[in-house]
Amino acid sequence: MQETRMTMESKLKLEQELEHLKTVGRDEIAERIQIARSFGDLSENAEYNEAMDEQARMEARITKIEQDLLNVVIIDEESVDTSTVSTGSRVKVKDLALDETFEYHILGKNESDPDAGIISDESPIGRALLGRKKNEVVQVEVPSGAILEFKILKITR
């Protein structure tokens, strides 16, 4: 099984989401299914089909969260080594083509939020930066096929 890296805060949020889905979420879906069944013919019952689809999505999410929690490795951001980029690092890089600087916080896939500068350690940029040191130039092939070049300016916690 693949490890799921996350902060303790993220783990607690996942545990809360899981508890909510298993209790409130399941109860709400069961009620919607029961109401939709009362409408009669299930073969042409859009409300019933929609409720069943939602139940399937919710059960898939429950399974995913349970799997992630089984394989969780907590990132201790206080003990992150700043000599090289690792999961938990904050990295300031310069895009050599654009001559712009960016800051990334590299965390696990469950915490990724690119709009907030949080990238996954499994993303192309995250993978390329892992294990690298300050002043190294890193080439990254992004999904579009373009090659980006970054110079690592700073590594912090």
Residue pairs with C-beta under 8 A, 6 or more apart in sequence:
1 67
1 70
1 71
2 71
3 71
3 72
3 73
4 67
4 68
4 69
4 71
4 72
4 73
4 108
4 109
4 110
5 72
5 73
5 75
5 87
5 107
5 108
5 109
5 121
6 14
6 68
6 72
6 73
6 74
6 75
6 107
6 108
6 110
6 111
7 74
7 75
7 77
7 88
7 107
7 108
7 111
8 74
10 107
10 108
10 110
10 111
11 69
11 72
11 74
14 65
14 68
14 69
14 110
15 69
17 65
18 62
18 65
18 66
18 69
21 58
21 61
21 62
21 65
22 62
25 58
26 58
29 51
29 54
29 55
29 58
32 47
32 51
32 54
33 48
33 51
33 52
33 55
35 47
36 45
36 47
36 48
36 50
36 51
37 45
37 48
39 45
39 47
39 48
42 48
68 110
75 87
75 88
75 107
75 108
76 88
77 88
77 157
78 157
80 86
80 88
80 89
80 157
82 89
82 155
82 156
82 157
83 133
83 155
84 131
84 132
84 133
84 155
85 91
85 106
85 129
85 130
85 131
85 132
85 133
85 152
85 155
86 106
86 130
86 131
87 106
87 107
87 108
87 121
87 130
88 106
88 107
88 157
89 105
89 106
89 129
89 155
89 156
89 157
90 103
90 104
90 105
90 106
90 155
90 156
90 157
91 103
91 104
91 105
91 106
91 129
91 152
91 154
91 155
91 156
92 101
92 102
92 103
92 152
92 153
92 154
92 155
92 156
93 101
93 102
93 103
93 104
93 129
93 138
93 150
93 151
93 152
93 153
94 100
94 101
94 102
94 150
94 151
94 153
95 101
95 102
95 148
95 149
95 150
96 137
96 149
96 150
96 151
97 148
97 149
101 153
102 117
102 150
103 117
104 117
104 118
104 119
104 125
104 126
104 129
105 117
105 118
105 119
106 118
106 119
106 120
106 121
106 126
106 129
106 130
107 118
107 119
107 120
107 121
108 120
108 121
108 122
109 120
109 121
109 122
111 118
111 120
112 118
112 119
112 120
112 123
119 125
119 126
120 126
121 127
121 130
124 140
124 141
124 142
124 143
125 140
125 142
125 148
125 150
128 138
128 139
128 140
128 150
129 138
129 150
129 152
132 138
132 152
133 152
133 155
134 152
134 153
134 154
134 155
135 151
135 152
135 153
136 151
136 152
137 149
137 150
137 151
137 152
138 149
138 150
138 151
138 152
139 147
139 148
139 149
140 147
140 148
140 149
140 150
141 147
141 148
142 148
